[in-house]
Amino acid sequence: MPFSGQKDISMRLFWELDISGTFRPLGEKVLKPRLFGVAVRAVAAAAKKVAEEFKKMVKEKLGVVPPHIEAMCDNAATVVAPFVRMYGAAMGPGALDPKTKELIGLALACALGCKHCMTWHTIMALEHGATKEEIFEVLGVVAVMTGGPGIVTWSETVIEVLKQKGLL
């Protein structure tokens, strides 16, 4: 069904990224072909700002920006921006408190073998009030679910973070 007097409704499929990093449907707005390049540049500029802020946050938490994050932020900001937005929505307050969500994130990072993710979620869980005992309880569940190879995958990374924080 046409909208705003247009025969082609394909533009409804486009989304825009506002300056805060929020993706939203264009809705009834129709981009004229001559303006489409302007819209793409605006999305890219907003995404670049989100990616730069993300790099700063990662550096603050990890002490370094891992090469894969830096490369993605510098070269694929329009991919990074929605990920950052999704992370904020998923990990913010809701039915589960942020500490519980970070402990779940830690368990998944350990099970998936992502060392940077393990470091991140250990730090974030601690910042949200997780105790050393809670972290090791989560790691016990991970060990049950992943077996011996899983323990080797996560133990070095998580234990190093706990040592840096003076908890071991």
Buried (B, 14 or more C-beta within 10 A) or exposed (E): EEBEEEEEEEBBEBEBBEEEBBBEEBEEEBBEEEEEEEBBEBBEEBBBBBBBBBBEEBBEEBEEBBEEBBEBBBEEBBEBBBBBBEEEEEBEEEEEEBBBBBBBBBBBBBBEBBBBBBBBBBBBBBEBEBEEEBBBEBBEEBBEEBEEEBBEBBBEBBBBBBEEEEBE
